[in-house]
Amino acid sequence: MPDRIFGEILRLIEQAEEAAAATPDATSLLAHVIRLTVRADADPYLILGVLVEGVAHTLATRIPDERRGEIGGEVSKLLVERLKAHGIG
């Protein structure tokens, strides 16, 4: 009897691991959608506006009040670094 229960538990664990592996995490999914959107010849000005709004919304809703200024500054620095890496600025 214990062997049967242990086997069932192992099967449940395997099913959970398979389900987790089959479900992409939200961050990877967002990056993928952004790449697809850019590739699909969407209006680049609108894409940039949506991305900037996404940054502002994330800062305003997900970052604690006491860290927003610091993180906002770091995001600005990161943007400048990434632009330079692409030969812009």
N, C-alpha and C positions, 0 to 999 in steps of 0.2 A: 504493500500500500504506500509506504513512504516513497518508494522508487517511482510510482506512478504520479504522485503529487509533485515530486521533484521534476519529473519529465514535463509535466504540464506547466510548471513555473518556467522552466527553460524555454518552452515553446512561446509562452507569453512574452518573455524577455526578447526573444528573437523577433517576434512580430512587432514589438514596440521599437526595436532598433531599426527594422526595415521601414516602418512608417516614418521614423525620424529622418532616416537617410533619404527617403523619397520626397520629403517636404523641404524645399529650399528655405533658408532663413531670410527674413525680411530685407536685410541689408544687401545680400547677394541678389535678391530679386529686384530691388530698386536699381542697383547698378546695371543689371541686365536690361531692364526696361529703358533706362536712360540711353544705353548704347543702341538699342533697337530704335528708339525715337530719333536719335541723331542720324542713324543710318537711313531712316525712312524719309529723309528730306523734309522733315517738319521745319517750320519757320525757326531759324536759329535765334532770332531775337525773342520770340515767345518762349523758347526752351530756356534761354538765359534768365528771363523774368521769372519763370516757374521755379527754376533752381534757386534763385536768390530768395524768392518768397518761401521756399522750403527751408532754407537756412534760417531765415528770420522766424518762421513759425516754430521750428525745432528749438531755437534758442529761447523763444518766449514761453513755450509750453513744456519743454522737457528738461531744461537746465535750471537748477535752483537759482533763485534771485541773487544770492550772494556771489554766484560764479558767472553770471551772464556777461558782465563787462569783460572779465578776464578771458572767457571762452570766445566772446565776440571778437576780441583783439587777436586771439590765436587763429581764429578762422580767417580773419583778414590777412594775417601773415602767411598762412598756408596757401591762400588764393594767390598772393603775390609770388610765392615760391613756385607754385605749379605753373603759373603763367610764364615765369622766367624759364622754367624747364622746357616749355614749349616754344621758347624763342620770342615771347611777347613781353615787352616792357623792359 
